[in-house]
Structure formats: C-alpha cells, structure tokens
Amino acid sequence: MARWRPPSSKSSPYITAEGAEKLRAELKGLWERRADVTKHLSAAAAEGDRSENAEYIYRKKELREIDRRIRYLQKRLPELKVVTQLPSDRGRVFFGAWVTLENVDGEESTYRIVGPDEFDPQKGWISVDSPMARALLKKAVDDEVIVSTPAGPMRGVIVDIRYGPDKS
C-alpha cells in the first residue's frame, strides 16, 4: 500500500497584519527554542546508550516537530499577502470584516473573516476559505445567508458589518 496522498488544495494567501506579525514572532521563537532543544539533545546524547535514553528520544522528536514547523513557516510567509487596506465599500463583507449574523431563532453570532493561517473558532475568527465565509463574502446588511452545514442548511441575516482589529 502506497503512502502517497494527493496534494491538498492551495489555501488563500491572504492574512491580516496582526496575523502576519504573529507568524513572524512564532518563527523567531521557534529558532530560539530550537537552540535550547539542540543543547539538551547533545547533553542527552552524551549520556551513552541512545536506544533506551528517553530524554534523547524525546528531544529528537521535539526537534523534528520544531524543524517541520520552521520549514512550513519559511515556505508560507513569503507567499502571504498582508491585507492592510480597508475596502472602499465598507457596507459589504470582505476580508477582515467583523460580521454579526442573526439566525432564525433570534440568536446573534459574530465572526471575523481572516486568513487560513490565523483562524480561531474560540475567538469567532473563520477562514476566508470556509463555507461560512464564502457565503458571507460580498453580502450587505439585511442580506439573507444560507450555509450548508453537516447538520443541514443554516439560515441567517446579516445585522452588522464592521472593520478593524477587534469587535469593539
């Protein structure tokens, strides 16, 4: 059985200025952490038998994970396009917008449309590549939105659109 997998589809290259800065800070932090892990790995390797040395095995695995993330960030950061300019039509939903939706039960949910490298469901940040964001893009206040979800179609009405770094 082959281990080959087809390449995943390319994600959008867009990112907010805050998101780009976080990725750069993460890369810098990984390089600093890598130096520390390498030092501990060398000390563990000097202890002798590596086959039963848990510290050595753990540090090798940690170094491999750090290197994988560094490779990803070094490849991804140059591809990203930082979106700093607000759209000319702020009455419509575009990248970086905070969108408040009201569902059929009258409950409101607020989402921010961000790049795929910075989405965070806990904060309400959704990827521009997600079905929800695709349904919201280019819509205006009072437009109805229908998003197909695993639980069935979700209906909502856009009640507010804002731009800026935070909800307030």
TORKE-632686 format. One line per 8 residues: number of its first residue (from 0); for each residue x, y, z of N, C-alpha, C. Coordinates in steps of 0.001 Angstrom, whole numbers. Atoms other than C-alpha are relative to their C-alpha. Last residue first. Layout:
<pts>
NUM> X Y Z X Y Z X Y Z | ...;
</pts>
This chain:
<pts>
167> 568 -1208 -605 -15450 46817 19937 192 1253 -817 | 1459 -113 78 -15017 43636 17931 -549 1331 498 | 759 767 -986 -11264 43971 17341 -1490 312 -107 | -737 1083 -641 -8664 44961 14727 -785 -809 1032 | -920 -454 -1030 -10981 46959 12482 621 -1167 705 | -1390 267 329 -13868 46604 10063 866 568 1096 | -992 -955 -487 -17539 46311 10919 1384 -419 -470 | -1307 223 634 -20594 44671 9372 928 1097 506;
159> -1045 -1010 -170 -23890 44334 11272 1273 -429 -705 | 526 -1173 -708 -27273 42585 11035 1053 1087 198 | -1098 -854 -439 -26541 39924 8415 -581 1246 655 | 68 -1320 613 -29482 37539 8275 1151 823 568 | -247 -1143 -860 -29223 33830 8949 -117 1291 -797 | 457 -1278 539 -30087 30419 7633 299 1109 986 | 134 -997 -1054 -28186 27204 8337 -381 1322 -658 | -219 -1401 353 -28702 24295 5968 -243 937 1181;
151> 1031 -516 891 -28344 20849 7487 238 1470 -288 | 1295 145 -673 -26451 19414 10451 -1159 484 -871 | 300 1427 -177 -23332 18848 8307 -1360 -235 663 | -826 569 -1064 -23539 22516 7300 -314 -1488 108 | 256 1421 -212 -24878 24220 4164 1019 -525 1008 | -1250 763 -4 -24782 27978 4605 -347 -1462 218 | 285 1416 -211 -27722 30212 3687 1318 -756 -150 | -1110 893 298 -27287 33964 4088 -432 -1421 305;
143> 154 1334 -576 -30037 36558 3960 1147 -876 -485 | -4 1092 980 -28989 40135 3244 -154 -1324 733 | 1360 455 301 -30068 42728 5858 -61 -1045 -1115 | 911 71 -1142 -26566 44301 5946 -1410 -289 -512 | 197 -1260 -718 -24549 43576 2809 -934 -233 1181 | 1370 -249 -456 -23117 40443 1141 -27 1318 764 | 699 -933 888 -19858 40468 -817 -1462 239 362 | -726 -962 821 -18452 37486 1122 -912 743 -978;
135> 124 -1373 -480 -20859 35866 3592 623 1039 -937 | 1404 -411 85 -21412 32526 1827 -169 1467 388 | 342 -95 1434 -17678 32111 1213 -1449 451 -185 | -572 -1241 531 -17038 32933 4869 -344 170 -1478 | 696 -1135 -603 -19440 30225 6062 511 1312 -594 | 1311 -168 646 -18087 27640 3598 -776 1200 556 | 1067 815 -590 -14553 28216 4916 -1329 236 -722 | 264 1174 836 -11800 29580 2631 -1147 -857 517;
127> 628 -509 1216 -11828 33058 4233 -343 -1153 -949 | -855 -89 1178 -11061 31248 7452 -794 490 -1197 | 189 1087 963 -13221 31991 10466 871 249 -1232 | -711 -288 1239 -12359 34035 13552 -153 -1199 -927 | 981 -307 1032 -15013 33676 16263 653 373 -1320 | 156 -1451 118 -12431 33961 19046 -1091 387 -994 | 271 -521 -1342 -12713 30295 20059 -256 1505 -22 | 1422 112 -322 -13021 29289 16387 -356 556 1385;
119> 90 430 -1392 -9518 30639 15652 -1474 -51 387 | 1364 213 -496 -8453 31258 12053 41 -562 1420 | 263 -674 -1268 -4902 32607 11623 -1404 -235 553 | -1089 224 -950 -3254 30620 8833 -284 602 1371 | 7 1381 -494 -6471 30294 6802 1103 -294 1022 | -707 967 833 -6725 34086 6504 14 -1389 612 | -1457 -132 -11 -9365 36087 8372 615 -1054 -919 | -546 738 1139 -13124 36695 8241 1492 294 -94;
111> -964 -833 724 -14308 37762 11673 598 -855 -1097 | -1140 671 615 -17467 36204 13041 921 1039 -613 | -913 -905 688 -20202 37429 15382 1216 -773 -480 | -1365 517 -19 -23185 35308 16352 864 968 -784 | -1022 -664 803 -26674 36563 17199 1360 -652 205 | -1309 2 -652 -29599 34445 18362 1029 633 -931 | -284 -1316 -558 -33038 35425 17008 1333 91 725 | 461 -26 -1385 -34191 31829 16497 253 1347 676;
103> 1467 -9 -6 -33947 32184 12691 -582 32 1418 | 626 1198 563 -30257 33134 12983 -1518 75 145 | 1116 377 -861 -28858 36646 13430 -665 -1206 -640 | 1122 711 621 -25441 37191 11945 -1068 -278 1040 | 940 509 -995 -22828 39753 13033 -1200 -565 -728 | 1375 147 487 -19920 40162 10634 -857 -572 1119 | 746 591 -1107 -16487 41503 11590 -1447 -22 -452 | 1228 -560 -565 -14678 42138 8325 -464 -778 1224;
95> -270 -794 -1193 -11043 41271 7623 -1235 544 693 | -1026 538 -890 -11628 40063 4055 236 955 1170 | -1242 362 673 -14821 41470 2548 967 -534 1038 | -922 884 -709 -18430 41841 3638 1179 -343 -902 | 16 1392 461 -20274 44831 2194 1069 -791 747 | 1340 499 -256 -21142 48216 3687 -162 -1437 -462 | 30 626 -1321 -17467 49070 3919 -1383 -485 389 | 1417 162 -345 -17300 49705 164 -92 -745 1326;
87> 652 -1286 266 -13761 51077 -370 -1486 -49 360 | 685 -66 1295 -12250 48043 1329 -687 1361 -180 | 1425 273 -151 -9823 48655 4201 -678 93 -1360 | 912 -1041 469 -6134 48458 3330 -1454 -430 189 | 22 -1097 -964 -3850 46312 5436 -1019 1059 -369 | 1084 -926 353 -4135 42925 3738 -74 1062 1087 | 554 -669 -1171 -812 41093 4053 -1019 1037 -461 | 271 -1387 362 -229 38827 1063 -704 646 1185;
79> 1144 -712 -565 1363 35550 2099 -87 1440 -486 | 1174 119 885 3677 33556 -185 -1159 890 446 | -201 -791 1228 6888 34739 1559 -1204 -30 -952 | -70 -1445 -218 5497 33544 4935 265 809 -1278 | 1306 -670 49 4477 30049 3749 102 1526 101 | 575 138 1337 7850 28461 2895 -1271 841 -140 | -933 -609 947 9700 29692 5963 -513 -71 -1430 | 85 -1460 -106 6626 28937 8080 943 698 -979;
71> 1304 -471 475 6383 25333 6850 -59 1526 4 | 31 158 1463 10108 24665 7233 -1302 532 -573 | -876 -1030 560 10039 26114 10769 -10 -75 -1523 | 731 -1274 -56 7029 23929 11642 835 1144 -579 | 1124 74 943 8780 20753 10465 -748 1319 -38 | -515 -163 1360 12006 21739 12227 -1110 -42 -1047 | -394 -1402 145 10162 22215 15522 486 252 -1428 | 1232 -792 92 8458 18828 15164 296 1482 -186;
63> 632 311 1292 11777 17060 14387 -1269 834 -189 | -774 -702 1029 13466 18794 17329 -609 -217 -1383 | 296 -1429 -144 10716 17606 19688 721 818 -1074 | 1367 -199 490 11053 14027 18401 -370 1487 51 | -44 211 1458 14829 14099 18841 -1378 249 -607 | -583 -1208 608 14386 15641 22320 105 -128 -1519 | 949 -1111 -104 12006 12848 23403 537 1246 -705 | 1105 296 919 14295 10082 22131 -1009 1145 -9;
55> -506 -121 1371 17337 11603 23872 -1127 -194 -1012 | -249 -1430 229 15465 12106 27156 463 233 -1439 | 1285 -667 236 14094 8552 26996 187 1480 -301 | -115 -1319 -616 17567 7007 26622 -1261 801 -333 | 893 3 -1154 16910 3335 25913 24 1332 742 | 1194 800 294 18313 3224 22365 -991 -13 1159 | 1109 -827 484 20707 6123 22987 -1287 -797 -200 | 941 813 774 23201 4267 25149 -1242 798 -389;
47> -312 1377 358 25640 6919 26386 -1062 -646 -861 | 195 915 -1129 24940 10075 28356 249 -1465 -342 | -1279 253 -660 26479 12278 25666 -124 -990 1152 | -765 928 836 23322 12005 23559 1323 -376 670 | 613 1330 -125 21272 13551 26368 774 -1029 -813 | -276 493 -1357 23632 16538 26587 -561 -1406 189 | -1426 337 -58 23535 16994 22805 365 -566 1369 | -175 1232 770 19743 16835 22845 1455 -442 46;
39> 439 1111 -841 19592 19437 25628 169 -1351 -700 | -938 81 -1131 21684 21865 23549 -365 -1178 917 | -1231 585 535 19615 21134 20440 1042 -175 1105 | 245 1439 159 16413 21781 22395 1253 -699 -514 | 80 597 -1333 17716 25190 23523 -176 -1520 -82 | -1355 -45 -568 18779 26200 20004 29 -662 1377 | -793 1035 661 15427 25024 18629 1419 -46 568 | 301 1264 -667 13551 27140 21188 841 -1136 -578;
31> -575 -82 -1345 15250 30285 19878 -207 -1313 758 | -1455 48 162 14514 29325 16255 682 46 1365 | -385 1382 309 10926 28500 17220 1513 -130 -168 | 32 788 -1226 10502 31890 18900 416 -1452 -225 | -1138 -442 -808 11598 33702 15734 83 -820 1296 | -1209 501 657 9155 31656 13662 1241 370 801 | -62 1445 -237 6334 32310 16138 1268 -583 -602 | -423 180 -1396 7082 36048 16077 111 -1482 337;
23> -1422 -366 -60 6893 36031 12269 550 -192 1415 | -748 1077 644 3596 34111 12432 1499 293 21 | -10 1165 -888 2184 36554 14993 804 -1148 -600 | -942 -299 -1082 3217 39544 12834 86 -1177 974 | -1348 110 559 1479 38037 9815 1049 238 1076 | -293 1409 223 -1700 37502 11838 1402 -211 -538 | -232 614 -1307 -1721 41085 13128 395 -1466 -147 | -1304 -466 -479 -1262 42436 9584 330 -630 1350;
15> 59 -1335 -579 -4182 40303 8374 1400 388 489 | -168 6 -1444 -3542 37371 6082 -102 1444 494 | 260 -1249 -714 -4304 36481 2468 143 -183 1506 | -1253 -587 -477 -2627 33670 524 -190 1244 861 | -126 -1400 400 -5811 31605 225 1279 603 577 | 836 -896 -781 -5309 27903 738 279 1435 -444 | -677 -1187 -509 -3923 25695 -2008 -972 851 789 | 246 -1198 786 -5731 22389 -2360 675 1198 662;
7> 1202 -716 -428 -4106 19463 -650 -158 1262 -840 | -247 -1259 -709 -1610 17422 -2611 -1303 689 369 | 27 -1134 930 -2728 13888 -3441 234 1298 761 | 1279 -693 -112 -1561 11360 -902 0 1138 -999 | 192 -1231 758 1195 8831 -1435 -1396 555 218 | 286 -1059 -960 1661 6283 1341 -273 1320 -709 | -802 -1217 119 1442 3340 -1033 -420 1037 1028 | 848 -1173 0 0 0 0 895 1238 0;
</pts>
